[in-house]
Amino acid sequence: MANDIKNVMASCKECGHRFQLGTTVPVKYQMPYRDKGGKSIFLTYYDCPQCGTTHYVQIDDTHTLELKKETVRMFARLSKKRMDFKQIPKKQNDKFVKTNSKLTVTRQELMKQYDGQVVFDADTGAEVELHFTIV
C-alpha cells in the first residue's frame, strides 16, 4: 500500500480542468496542520495545475494514523499468506475488514467535522479553510 497515486484522473471543482494525478500533478500526503484548539491533523491534497485550487481529499489524526498502521500491518500478513498459498483464518480476515472499515468511517467523520473549518499549517502558520473533494 504505497502512498503513490498514479494514473488517477481528477477534475478541478473550480475550473473543470481534467488532469492525471501523480505523474505531473503531485499529491501531498499527511501534511501537518493544527485546528483552532491546537489538535494535530494531517491533510492529503493536490493542487489544480490550471487554476491552483487546492483539493483536500483526506484527513487524518493520530487515531486514524494508528488505525492505518494496523491495517497495513494486517494487510501485509494476509498478503504473505496468500502468496504462500496458505489459508487465511476467518477470524484474521474479519479483524482486518473490521479495522479497515473503522478507519474509513473515522476518516469520513473527520471530514464532516472539519469541512468548512479553519485550520493552520503547522510549519508556516498559514490559515486555510477546508473543503473536501471526493475523487
C-alpha positions in Angstrom: 0.0 0.0 0.0 2.2 2.8 -1.3 1.4 6.4 -0.8 1.9 7.0 -4.5 -1.2 7.7 -6.7 -0.5 7.3 -10.4 -2.8 7.1 -13.4 -5.8 8.5 -11.5 -7.7 11.2 -13.4 -9.1 14.2 -11.5 -11.2 17.1 -12.4 -11.0 20.5 -10.8 -14.1 21.5 -8.9 -13.3 25.2 -9.7 -12.3 25.4 -13.4 -13.3 21.9 -14.6 -9.8 21.1 -15.9 -9.0 17.4 -16.1 -5.6 16.1 -15.2 -3.7 13.0 -14.1 -2.5 12.7 -10.5 0.9 11.5 -9.6 2.9 11.9 -12.8 2.7 15.7 -13.5 0.5 16.7 -10.5 2.0 15.7 -7.2 -0.2 14.6 -4.3 1.0 15.8 -0.9 0.4 13.2 1.8 -0.3 13.7 5.5 0.8 17.3 5.7 0.8 18.6 9.3 -1.9 21.1 10.3 -3.5 22.2 13.6 -7.0 23.1 14.3 -8.1 26.1 16.4 -7.8 24.1 19.6 -4.2 23.1 18.7 -5.0 19.5 17.8 -2.8 17.9 15.1 -4.4 16.8 11.9 -2.8 15.6 8.7 -4.1 16.5 5.3 -3.7 14.8 1.9 -4.2 17.1 -1.1 -3.3 18.2 -4.6 -3.4 21.5 -6.5 -5.1 22.0 -9.9 -2.3 22.8 -12.4 -4.6 25.1 -14.3 -6.1 27.4 -11.7 -4.2 26.4 -8.5 -7.3 25.4 -6.5 -6.3 23.0 -3.6 -8.3 19.8 -3.4 -8.3 18.3 0.1 -9.1 14.6 -0.3 -8.2 13.0 3.1 -7.8 13.9 6.7 -6.1 12.0 9.5 -5.5 12.5 13.1 -3.2 10.5 15.5 -6.0 7.9 15.9 -6.6 7.3 12.2 -2.8 7.1 11.6 -2.6 4.3 14.2 -5.5 2.5 12.6 -3.8 2.9 9.2 -0.6 1.5 10.6 -2.5 -1.5 12.0 -4.4 -2.2 8.7 -1.2 -2.0 6.7 0.5 -4.5 9.1 -2.5 -6.9 8.9 -2.7 -6.5 5.1 0.9 -7.4 4.8 0.4 -10.5 6.9 -2.7 -11.6 4.9 -0.9 -11.0 1.6 2.0 -13.1 2.6 -0.3 -16.0 3.5 -2.0 -15.6 0.1 1.4 -15.5 -1.7 2.4 -18.7 0.2 -0.9 -20.3 -0.8 -1.9 -20.7 2.8 -5.4 -20.5 4.1 -6.4 -17.2 5.8 -8.2 -17.8 9.1 -11.7 -16.2 9.0 -11.0 -14.5 12.4 -7.9 -12.8 11.0 -9.7 -11.7 7.8 -12.7 -10.4 9.8 -10.4 -8.4 12.1 -8.8 -6.8 9.0 -12.1 -6.0 7.4 -13.4 -4.5 10.7 -10.3 -2.4 11.3 -10.2 -1.1 7.7 -13.9 -0.3 7.9 -13.3 1.6 11.2 -10.5 3.6 9.5 -12.8 4.6 6.6 -15.7 5.6 8.9 -13.5 7.6 11.2 -11.9 9.5 8.3 -15.4 10.2 6.9 -16.4 11.6 10.3 -13.3 13.8 10.5 -14.1 15.1 7.0 -17.6 16.0 8.2 -16.3 17.6 11.4 -13.6 19.7 9.7 -15.4 20.6 6.4 -15.7 24.4 6.3 -13.4 24.8 9.4 -10.3 27.0 9.5 -7.0 25.1 10.2 -3.4 26.3 10.3 -0.4 24.9 8.5 1.9 23.5 11.3 5.0 24.8 9.5 4.1 28.2 8.3 1.0 29.1 10.4 -0.9 29.9 7.2 -4.7 29.8 7.7 -6.7 27.5 5.4 -10.5 26.9 5.2 -11.1 23.3 4.5 -13.4 22.0 1.8 -13.0 18.4 0.9 -13.1 17.0 -2.6 -14.1 13.4 -3.2 -12.0 11.8 -6.0 
